[in-house]
């Protein structure tokens, strides 16, 4: 019996079993660690995927708003891949680079067949940070300040990401002829010895903006296409009706004050401000001709605008009125402060702008094509004031406002 206790055969098997169990335990631990790392890697990838898709949707929405600004209650409450509104981004513009397995639909809470949504909501004045109260606001620019909130939500591998940012319309300078008059012809209906056109701005209001005798007068420029010199500069220069006398003919000047792209940018700026009148609609009051927040009023027409005795804009803040198809007449004791531009799409050769009675246009006036300007009934009817022409701005799209971009917590409703 004692010999059997001293026998050592079988100890190797015990050591082998211990070693086997140890290696098995180590393998299981490594396998669990690798699985954990893979899960973390997958979670990180899907988080980044959802974030990237949400950012792409937000940027695409901002780009689309630069083309079609939401300024009426007809704006869509939300957008996704199946939306057809001009205020929604095209699905291809958002998802072309996001077609992998992480972006398959069917996740709980994910929009059906899309994976992303965008919403537009009005901002409050001076607001810099998003709150859940924004969700209940209107889906368009109610306060017409050219800024709205955009929120995007996306799913990558069933991982939700929500981003918000303020999107603001951007403006670009529009170069406009800095002449008191630019037209094919100009005529005075008054034969008296009086100043009809003040090319210096000596009578401008308020008096603080008057340049004084050392200032440079503006030109009164006519193209004179198809007319004689007497017909296109039809006033008595010997009676000081244009003072200082800067009337001249320039047959080489363009028949259009600005190009078509600049006109379109002004249309978009008016759309954002709510001062755009689409074809077939015409303003019925003088108040509707006032500029809003520096944006122009653009009327596609056809509209024949007549203002009799009312004041359009204020002398302290001149505006811009653009009539694409139609005419403008100002009479009585009426006043217009700012830039008046008639594109003359109707192709008129007659008087497109008429100033009569004691009315005054203080600013700059331009008529395209073969149309002209008639003034001079009773007093100084045209007074040069370059402020509106020098500050004319058109829309150049929309951008995400700096420092307004935020990623919302995953559980944000």
ABEGO torsion letter per residue (X at the ends): XAAAAABABGAAAAAAAAAAAAAAAAAAAAAAAAAAAAAAAAAAAAAAAAAAAAAAAAAAAAAAAAABBBABAABBABBBAABABAABBBAAAAAAABABAAABBGBBGBBBGAGBBBBBBBBBBGBABBBAAAAABBABBAAGAGBBBBBBBBBBGGBBBBBBBBBBBBBBBBBBBBBABBBABBBBABABBBBABBAAGAABOBAAABAEAABBBBBBBBAGBGBBAAAABBBBAAAGABOBBABBBBAABBABABBAAAAAAAAAAAAAAGABBBBGBBBABAAAABBBGGBBBBBAOBBBBBBBGBBBEBAABBBBBBBABEBBBBBEABBBBEBBBBAGAAGBABBABBBBEABBBBEBBBBBEABBBBBGAABBABBBBAAAAAABBBBAEBBBBBGABBBBBAABX
